[in-house]
Amino acid sequence: MSGNLFNGLFWLLVLVFLSWWIACLCFFPYVVVSVLTPCLPALKPLSDILLKGVSFPFMCSDNMVNQRSYNSY
């Protein structure tokens, strides 16, 4: 039980102190790159990486609610 509580607290700290900043930094470049990706298919890997950065807060909150361990990323 305490391990699950620790996992929830870990993901809460990552969510509050790290994930929102990453999502904010990835948001605008993702919008620009995602618009250009149909014209320049070589940008698809960059678009995928930026999308993971934008969705990082969702992943943190999902892991926090389900109390998954840190290696579930």
N, CA, C and O atoms as a MOPAC input file, in Angstrom:
PM7 MOZYME 1SCF
protein

 N      0.81700 1    -1.19800 1     0.00000 1
 C      0.00000 1     0.00000 1     0.00000 1
 C      0.85600 1     1.25600 1     0.00000 1
 O      0.53900 1     2.21000 1    -0.71100 1
 N      1.93100 1     1.28400 1     0.77700 1
 C      2.76600 1     2.47800 1     0.82400 1
 C      3.49600 1     2.69500 1    -0.49400 1
 O      3.78400 1     3.83400 1    -0.86200 1
 N      3.79900 1     1.60700 1    -1.21100 1
 C      4.42700 1     1.77000 1    -2.52100 1
 C      3.49000 1     2.44400 1    -3.50200 1
 O      3.92000 1     3.26400 1    -4.31400 1
 N      2.20700 1     2.10300 1    -3.43300 1
 C      1.23200 1     2.73700 1    -4.30600 1
 C      1.06900 1     4.20800 1    -3.96100 1
 O      0.93200 1     5.04100 1    -4.85600 1
 N      1.08100 1     4.53700 1    -2.68100 1
 C      0.98100 1     5.92400 1    -2.25400 1
 C      2.20100 1     6.70600 1    -2.73000 1
 O      2.07200 1     7.84000 1    -3.19100 1
 N      3.37700 1     6.10800 1    -2.61900 1
 C      4.59300 1     6.76100 1    -3.09600 1
 C      4.51200 1     7.01300 1    -4.59800 1
 O      4.91200 1     8.07700 1    -5.06900 1
 N      3.99500 1     6.04100 1    -5.35600 1
 C      3.86500 1     6.23300 1    -6.80200 1
 C      2.91600 1     7.37200 1    -7.12100 1
 O      3.19400 1     8.17200 1    -8.01400 1
 N      1.80800 1     7.46300 1    -6.41400 1
 C      0.87500 1     8.56400 1    -6.63300 1
 C      1.49500 1     9.91300 1    -6.32200 1
 O      1.30900 1    10.87300 1    -7.06900 1
 N      2.23400 1     9.98800 1    -5.21900 1
 C      2.90600 1    11.24500 1    -4.86900 1
 C      4.00400 1    11.59700 1    -5.86200 1
 O      4.19100 1    12.76600 1    -6.20100 1
 N      4.72600 1    10.58600 1    -6.32500 1
 C      5.76700 1    10.82700 1    -7.32200 1
 C      5.17200 1    11.45200 1    -8.57700 1
 O      5.69400 1    12.44400 1    -9.08600 1
 N      4.07100 1    10.87300 1    -9.08100 1
 C      3.46600 1    11.39900 1   -10.30300 1
 C      2.83800 1    12.76500 1   -10.08100 1
 O      2.79600 1    13.58100 1   -11.00100 1
 N      2.34600 1    13.02900 1    -8.86400 1
 C      1.81800 1    14.35400 1    -8.55800 1
 C      2.91800 1    15.39900 1    -8.62300 1
 O      2.71400 1    16.48000 1    -9.17600 1
 N      4.07100 1    15.09100 1    -8.06700 1
 C      5.19800 1    16.03000 1    -8.10400 1
 C      5.68800 1    16.25400 1    -9.53400 1
 O      5.99100 1    17.38300 1    -9.91900 1
 N      5.76500 1    15.18900 1   -10.31200 1
 C      6.18200 1    15.33300 1   -11.70700 1
 C      5.15900 1    16.16700 1   -12.46900 1
 O      5.53100 1    17.00000 1   -13.29600 1
 N      3.88500 1    15.95300 1   -12.20100 1
 C      2.82600 1    16.70800 1   -12.86700 1
 C      2.92400 1    18.18900 1   -12.54800 1
 O      2.86300 1    19.02700 1   -13.44800 1
 N      3.07600 1    18.51300 1   -11.27700 1
 C      3.06200 1    19.91600 1   -10.86300 1
 C      4.33900 1    20.64700 1   -11.27400 1
 O      4.27200 1    21.77400 1   -11.76400 1
 N      5.48600 1    20.02800 1   -11.08300 1
 C      6.73800 1    20.74800 1   -11.27500 1
 C      7.39100 1    20.56800 1   -12.63600 1
 O      8.28700 1    21.33800 1   -12.97900 1
 N      6.98200 1    19.59200 1   -13.41700 1
 C      7.70400 1    19.31800 1   -14.65900 1
 C      6.80400 1    19.24200 1   -15.88000 1
 O      7.10300 1    19.86100 1   -16.90100 1
 N      5.72300 1    18.50800 1   -15.79800 1
 C      4.97900 1    18.19000 1   -17.01700 1
 C      4.27900 1    19.39200 1   -17.63000 1
 O      4.20900 1    19.49800 1   -18.85500 1
 N      3.75800 1    20.30300 1   -16.80900 1
 C      3.09900 1    21.46900 1   -17.39600 1
 C      4.09000 1    22.33800 1   -18.15700 1
 O      3.75200 1    22.89700 1   -19.20000 1
 N      5.30300 1    22.45400 1   -17.64700 1
 C      6.32800 1    23.24500 1   -18.34700 1
 C      6.69600 1    22.60300 1   -19.67700 1
 O      6.84500 1    23.29000 1   -20.68700 1
 N      6.84000 1    21.29200 1   -19.66900 1
 C      7.16500 1    20.59000 1   -20.91600 1
 C      6.05100 1    20.76100 1   -21.92700 1
 O      6.31400 1    21.01500 1   -23.10200 1
 N      4.81000 1    20.62400 1   -21.48700 1
 C      3.67400 1    20.77700 1   -22.39700 1
 C      3.59900 1    22.18900 1   -22.95400 1
 O      3.31400 1    22.37300 1   -24.13700 1
 N      3.84800 1    23.17800 1   -22.12400 1
 C      3.82100 1    24.56800 1   -22.60100 1
 C      4.92900 1    24.84200 1   -23.60800 1
 O      4.72500 1    25.58200 1   -24.57000 1
 N      6.08700 1    24.25900 1   -23.39600 1
 C      7.19300 1    24.45800 1   -24.33100 1
 C      6.96900 1    23.73300 1   -25.65600 1
 O      7.43600 1    24.18900 1   -26.69900 1
 N      6.26800 1    22.62400 1   -25.62100 1
 C      6.04200 1    21.83400 1   -26.83600 1
 C      4.81100 1    22.26500 1   -27.61700 1
 O      4.66600 1    21.89700 1   -28.78300 1
 N      3.92000 1    23.03800 1   -27.00100 1
 C      2.64200 1    23.35100 1   -27.63000 1
 C      2.79900 1    24.11900 1   -28.93900 1
 O      2.33400 1    23.65600 1   -29.98000 1
 N      3.43800 1    25.27100 1   -28.90700 1
 C      3.52400 1    26.09600 1   -30.11000 1
 C      4.33100 1    25.41700 1   -31.22100 1
 O      3.88500 1    25.41200 1   -32.36900 1
 N      5.51100 1    24.84100 1   -30.91900 1
 C      6.21500 1    24.13500 1   -32.00100 1
 C      5.39300 1    22.98300 1   -32.57800 1
 O      5.46400 1    22.71800 1   -33.77800 1
 N      4.62400 1    22.30500 1   -31.75000 1
 C      3.79100 1    21.21800 1   -32.26400 1
 C      2.74100 1    21.73800 1   -33.23300 1
 O      2.50100 1    21.11800 1   -34.26900 1
 N      2.11700 1    22.85200 1   -32.91900 1
 C      1.10900 1    23.42400 1   -33.81200 1
 C      1.73200 1    23.76900 1   -35.15400 1
 O      1.15300 1    23.46900 1   -36.19800 1
 N      2.88900 1    24.38600 1   -35.14300 1
 C      3.55500 1    24.76700 1   -36.39000 1
 C      3.98000 1    23.53100 1   -37.18100 1
 O      3.73200 1    23.44500 1   -38.38400 1
 N      4.61500 1    22.58300 1   -36.51100 1
 C      5.12100 1    21.39000 1   -37.20200 1
 C      3.97500 1    20.50900 1   -37.69700 1
 O      4.07100 1    19.91800 1   -38.77200 1
 N      2.90600 1    20.41800 1   -36.93100 1
 C      1.80200 1    19.56100 1   -37.36400 1
 C      1.11200 1    20.11300 1   -38.60500 1
 O      0.57500 1    19.34700 1   -39.40600 1
 N      1.11900 1    21.41800 1   -38.77000 1
 C      0.54500 1    22.01000 1   -39.98200 1
 C      1.44900 1    21.74600 1   -41.18800 1
 O      0.95800 1    21.56800 1   -42.30300 1
 N      2.74600 1    21.72100 1   -40.97200 1
 C      3.68800 1    21.52100 1   -42.07400 1
 C      3.94400 1    20.05100 1   -42.39900 1
 O      4.47800 1    19.74800 1   -43.46600 1
 N      3.58100 1    19.14500 1   -41.51700 1
 C      3.87000 1    17.72600 1   -41.71200 1
 C      3.25700 1    17.12900 1   -42.98000 1
 O      3.92400 1    16.31800 1   -43.62300 1
 N      2.03100 1    17.47700 1   -43.38000 1
 C      1.52800 1    16.91600 1   -44.64500 1
 C      2.34800 1    17.33500 1   -45.86600 1
 O      2.45300 1    16.58100 1   -46.83300 1
 N      2.92500 1    18.53000 1   -45.81900 1
 C      3.74800 1    19.00800 1   -46.93300 1
 C      5.16700 1    18.45900 1   -46.87300 1
 O      5.79000 1    18.21200 1   -47.90500 1
 N      5.66800 1    18.27100 1   -45.67000 1
 C      7.03600 1    17.78300 1   -45.46100 1
 C      6.97900 1    16.53600 1   -44.57400 1
 O      7.07800 1    16.64700 1   -43.35200 1
 N      6.82200 1    15.37100 1   -45.16600 1
 C      6.68500 1    14.14500 1   -44.35700 1
 C      7.88000 1    13.84600 1   -43.45800 1
 O      7.75300 1    13.06500 1   -42.51500 1
 N      9.01800 1    14.43800 1   -43.72500 1
 C     10.18900 1    14.21000 1   -42.88400 1
 C     10.00500 1    14.79600 1   -41.48100 1
 O     10.75500 1    14.45100 1   -40.56700 1
 N      9.02700 1    15.66800 1   -41.30500 1
 C      8.76800 1    16.26000 1   -39.99700 1
 C      7.91100 1    15.37800 1   -39.10200 1
 O      7.67200 1    15.72900 1   -37.94700 1
 N      7.44800 1    14.25500 1   -39.60300 1
 C      6.56800 1    13.37000 1   -38.83400 1
 C      7.20500 1    12.89900 1   -37.52400 1
 O      6.52500 1    12.93000 1   -36.49800 1
 N      8.47300 1    12.46200 1   -37.49600 1
 C      9.06100 1    12.05800 1   -36.20400 1
 C      9.12500 1    13.20700 1   -35.19600 1
 O      8.89100 1    13.00200 1   -34.00500 1
 N      9.44000 1    14.40700 1   -35.66800 1
 C      9.46700 1    15.56500 1   -34.77500 1
 C      8.06700 1    15.87600 1   -34.25200 1
 O      7.89500 1    16.20300 1   -33.07700 1
 N      7.08000 1    15.77400 1   -35.12000 1
 C      5.69500 1    15.98900 1   -34.71100 1
 C      5.27600 1    14.98200 1   -33.65800 1
 O      4.58800 1    15.34600 1   -32.70400 1
 N      5.66800 1    13.73700 1   -33.80300 1
 C      5.32200 1    12.70400 1   -32.82300 1
 C      5.96700 1    12.97700 1   -31.45900 1
 O      5.33700 1    12.77800 1   -30.42000 1
 N      7.21100 1    13.42800 1   -31.46600 1
 C      7.91200 1    13.73800 1   -30.21400 1
 C      7.24500 1    14.92300 1   -29.51400 1
 O      7.04000 1    14.90000 1   -28.30100 1
 N      6.91200 1    15.95200 1   -30.28400 1
 C      6.25600 1    17.11600 1   -29.69300 1
 C      4.86600 1    16.77000 1   -29.16400 1
 O      4.43700 1    17.31100 1   -28.14500 1
 N      4.16600 1    15.87500 1   -29.84800 1
 C      2.85400 1    15.44100 1   -29.36700 1
 C      2.97300 1    14.69900 1   -28.04000 1
 O      2.11900 1    14.85300 1   -27.16700 1
 N      4.01000 1    13.90700 1   -27.88200 1
 C      4.22900 1    13.23700 1   -26.59000 1
 C      4.49600 1    14.25400 1   -25.49600 1
 O      4.05800 1    14.07900 1   -24.35900 1
 N      5.21900 1    15.32700 1   -25.83900 1
 C      5.46200 1    16.38600 1   -24.85800 1
 C      4.19200 1    17.10900 1   -24.47200 1
 O      4.00100 1    17.45000 1   -23.30500 1
 N      3.31900 1    17.34700 1   -25.43800 1
 C      2.04900 1    18.02100 1   -25.15500 1
 C      1.14400 1    17.13100 1   -24.31100 1
 O      0.42300 1    17.63000 1   -23.44800 1
 N      1.17200 1    15.83400 1   -24.54400 1
 C      0.30200 1    14.92700 1   -23.79800 1
 C      0.94900 1    14.39000 1   -22.51100 1
 O      0.36800 1    13.53300 1   -21.84400 1
 N      2.12700 1    14.87800 1   -22.16200 1
 C      2.81900 1    14.42900 1   -20.96100 1
 C      2.02100 1    14.68600 1   -19.67800 1
 O      2.01000 1    13.81300 1   -18.81000 1
 N      1.35100 1    15.83700 1   -19.50900 1
 C      0.54000 1    16.00700 1   -18.28900 1
 C     -0.58500 1    14.98500 1   -18.17000 1
 O     -0.89100 1    14.53400 1   -17.06600 1
 N     -1.20400 1    14.61300 1   -19.28700 1
 C     -2.24100 1    13.58100 1   -19.23700 1
 C     -1.65900 1    12.26100 1   -18.75300 1
 O     -2.25700 1    11.58100 1   -17.91900 1
 N     -0.50000 1    11.90200 1   -19.27300 1
 C      0.12800 1    10.65100 1   -18.86900 1
 C      0.48200 1    10.67400 1   -17.38300 1
 O      0.31200 1     9.67000 1   -16.69100 1
 N      0.97100 1    11.81000 1   -16.89000 1
 C      1.31600 1    11.90800 1   -15.46900 1
 C      0.07300 1    11.79400 1   -14.58700 1
 O      0.08500 1    11.09000 1   -13.57700 1
 N     -0.99400 1    12.48800 1   -14.97200 1
 C     -2.19900 1    12.42400 1   -14.14600 1
 C     -2.84900 1    11.04600 1   -14.21200 1
 O     -3.40400 1    10.57700 1   -13.21900 1
 N     -2.78700 1    10.40100 1   -15.35700 1
 C     -3.32500 1     9.04500 1   -15.47000 1
 C     -2.52800 1     8.06900 1   -14.59500 1
 O     -3.10500 1     7.22200 1   -13.91300 1
 N     -1.21800 1     8.19500 1   -14.62200 1
 C     -0.38700 1     7.33900 1   -13.77400 1
 C     -0.58400 1     7.64600 1   -12.29000 1
 O     -0.51600 1     6.74600 1   -11.45300 1
 N     -0.83100 1     8.92500 1   -11.96300 1
 C     -1.06100 1     9.29300 1   -10.57200 1
 C     -2.37300 1     8.68300 1   -10.06600 1
 O     -2.41500 1     8.12300 1    -8.97100 1
 N     -3.43000 1     8.79000 1   -10.85200 1
 C     -4.72600 1     8.27200 1   -10.43000 1
 C     -4.68900 1     6.75500 1   -10.28700 1
 O     -5.26600 1     6.20100 1    -9.35200 1
 N     -4.01400 1     6.08800 1   -11.21000 1
 C     -3.93700 1     4.62100 1   -11.16600 1
 C     -2.76300 1     4.11600 1   -10.34400 1
 O     -2.57400 1     2.90600 1   -10.22500 1
 N     -1.97100 1     5.01700 1    -9.77600 1
 C     -0.82300 1     4.72800 1    -8.90800 1
 C      0.13400 1     3.72600 1    -9.53900 1
 O      0.53700 1     2.74100 1    -8.92000 1
 N      0.48400 1     4.00900 1   -10.79200 1
 C      1.45700 1     3.15800 1   -11.48600 1
 C      2.86600 1     3.55600 1   -11.07300 1
 O      3.08900 1     4.66700 1   -10.59000 1
 N      3.80400 1     2.65700 1   -11.26100 1
 C      5.18700 1     2.95400 1   -10.89300 1
 C      5.81200 1     3.88900 1   -11.91800 1
 O      5.26900 1     4.09200 1   -13.00400 1
 N      6.95000 1     4.44900 1   -11.56300 1
 C      7.62700 1     5.42700 1   -12.41100 1
 C      8.12300 1     4.81400 1   -13.71800 1
 O      8.30300 1     5.55200 1   -14.68700 1
 N      8.34500 1     3.54200 1   -13.79400 1
 C      8.86500 1     2.92800 1   -15.02500 1
 C      7.75800 1     2.58600 1   -16.01800 1
 O      8.01300 1     1.89200 1   -17.00200 1
 N      6.53000 1     3.05900 1   -15.78000 1
 C      5.43500 1     2.77700 1   -16.71200 1
 C      5.42600 1     3.74200 1   -17.88100 1
 O      4.59100 1     3.60700 1   -18.77600 1
 N      6.33100 1     4.71400 1   -17.89900 1
 C      6.39700 1     5.66000 1   -19.00600 1
 C      7.00100 1     4.96800 1   -20.19200 1
 O      7.15600 1     5.57800 1   -21.25000 1

